[in-house]
Amino acid sequence: MRGRSTNAAAIEAEIAHLRSLARDALRRHWRVTFGRPPPADLSKDLLGRMIAYRLQERAFGGLDRESLRFLHGLARHGGPPRRRLKPGTVLVRDYQGQRHTVTVVSDGFDWQGATYPSLSAIARAITGTAWSGPRFFALAPANGAPARCNQNANARDGRDSQPARGMNAAEMNTASLPLQTASHA
């Protein structure tokens, strides 16, 4: 952060005062601070936080170039960079009563003595169906959309599946649960 000398206690007091203001007063304060009306749908909390940030920015300086570059990169690419697993990390997944242990190595993932280029390749080898490897190993959230898998095979085989360690059943991808089928008699 680029710094300027200022009274930090005065800034803290002004921010504390912002918290006590009503939404209409914060909207007026926004117009003075930013020189334009605030967006119509901003909550009281967000109005206060953005005004407080601007006060701190003016008093102490803005973000350094590296931080700005990082934030612009996030905005351009639609989110944080992909998670990088360090070699030596061990992933454990219980599936159909069997425990599967995968170790991250420098050139991929080691499972049962073979190196695979991706977690998805291992998930496919374990399940026999197309899976997102990060979702299968609970590294990516299940967003409500079922994973690509042969659900008819799941119902036929009565597959049981346990979530990865540290993940509760409610968070587990619903596509890995046995299907309940209704008869149409």
PyMOL commands that set and color helices and strands:
alter all, ss='L'
color gray80, all
select helices_A, chain A and resi 8-20+23-34+44-60+65-77+119-127+133-136+151-157+174-176
alter helices_A, ss='H'
color red, helices_A
select strands_A, chain A and resi 90-95+98-105+108-111+114-116
alter strands_A, ss='S'
color yellow, strands_A
deselect
rebuild
show_as cartoon
